[in-house]
């Protein structure tokens, strides 16, 4: 089996859509799921080399904001802190999903798709579209993204792909890591 990565734009609730993008060889498939069971089932079935999740995957040592979040802000990539009122449920769901996947022997990284897009625009130009990104990486969509959740899942998957190719920058602090395309 060839190169396989998955990007997940995780929702904080099973009532809201979670985007999932699978990059296998040169093909990209996007889908929308809701339950954690369905998300884990698809990921377990495909056994990717790397899973990139758009959700905080660690907690601050104190306060609401992690050191890594502050570093992202300083670099021009604003992210919401894990314990911000609207982010708590997402953070808890992300931590649980990460634990389930890692217990199954899978590798997981934290990403922030809108920051990934901003970093890619620093590299390839401001008018960069998702089709442009796919084309530059030699990919084609077997199922085009149907909503913003699937679009963000695609950006997460691209960040995972670039990470495996050694073309990322890991923003790291004592309380977490966020992976971005290298600019």
N, C-alpha and C positions, 0 to 999 in steps of 0.2 A: 504494500500500500504506500502511496506517495505522501507528499507533504499535506498535512491536514491541521488546520487551526480553526478555532471557533471564537467568535465575539458575541458577548451577551450584554444587551442593554437592559439591565435588570430593573423591574418595577418594584416599588416598595410593598405592593399588595398583589395578591393573586387575582384581584378584581380588575387590575390594570394590565395592559399589554406589555409583555417582555419581548423585545426583539432579539432574534438569534440569527447569526450569519455563519455559514460554514464555508470555508475556503478549502477546496480539495483540488490539488494539482493547479489547474488554471481556471477552475469553475467556482463561482460564488452562488450559493443558494441562501436566500433570506426567508425567514418565516416569523410568525408571531405566535407566542405561546402564553399561557397564563399560570398554570400550576407549577409548583416547584418539582412535582413528580414528573411532569412532562418534560421540563427543562433537563432534569437529571437523566431521564430515559433517552432523550435524543443525544445528549453528550456521551453517555455511557455506550450507546450503540455505535457511535462513530470513533470513539477512543482517540481524540486529537492529541497532537504533540504538545499543544499549548492552548489554554483557554484564557481569554482576556475579558475581564468583567468590569463593566461600568457601574461601580458602586464602591463606597469606602469598604476596604477589607481589613481595616484595623481601627482601633480606638485611640483617642488622644490619651496621653499619660495624665494630663490634668486639663480642666477646662473643656470647652466645646470644640476647639480647633487643634488639629495635629500640627506638629512642626513641619511635616511634609506639605500640608496645605498652605502654610505661610510661605514656604519656599516656592510653591507653584505661583502664588500671588506675586511674589517678587520677580518671577520670570515672565510675568504678563499672562499667566494662565489662571484666571480666577476659578476656584472650585468651592463648592459649598462644604462646610465642615460636617463631619459625621453626626454630631449631636445637635445640630441645628434642628429646630422643631420639625420641619418638613422632611428631614433626612434620617431621623432615628429608625423608622421602620425599614427603610432601604438598607441602612447599615446593618441592622440585625439580620435581615434576610440575606445580605451579601456574606456576612460572616458564617452563617449556617451553610449556605451553598458552597462556599470555599472549603469549609471543613469536610462536607460530604464528598466533594470531588477529590480533595487531597487524601482522604481516607481510602479512596479507590485507586490511589497511586497516580493521579493526574496532576499536571503542573498548571498553576493558576497565577495570573498577574492582575494587578489593578491598573486600569486605564481610565482616561477621561476623554471620550471621543471628540467633543468639541475642541478640547485643547489639542488633540492629535491633528484635527483638521487645520487648526490655526498654525501648528508647527509645519505641516505639509505645505500650507500656503506660503510660509516663509521660504521654503525650498523651491517650490514649483510655480509660484505666482498666485496672486490674489483672486483671480477668477476661476480657481480650480473647482471642478465639479466632481461628484462621485464617479461618474463615467470616465473623467480624465484620470482619476486615481487608478481605477481598475485598468484602464488602457496602459498607463505608464508602468504598471506592475505585470502586464501581460495576462490580465484576468478578464473573464467575461461573465456576466450574470446569467445563470440559468433561470433564476427567478428574481426579477428586479425588486428592490426595496419598495414596499407598498405604503410605508408610513415612516415617521421620524424615528420610531423605535428600531425598525429594521435598518434605517440609514445609520443610526448610531452603532448598531451591532456590526454593520459592515466596517465602520471606522475602527471599532474595537478589534475586529478580526485582522484588519490591515496592520494595526499596531502590533499584534501578535506575530504576524508574518514578518514584519520588519525586524522585530525583536530576535526572531530565530535567525535572521540574516545578519545580525550584528549591526543594524542600522537604527538603533534607538539610544535614547539617553534615559537612564534611570534616576529619577529625582528621589533621593533617599534621605531618610532621617531616622532617628531612633524609634519613631512611632509609625513608620510605614514607608512604602515605596509606591511611586506612580511612574509608569512607563510611557514615554513619549517618543515619537519619531525624532531622530537626530536632525537638528537644523543648523 
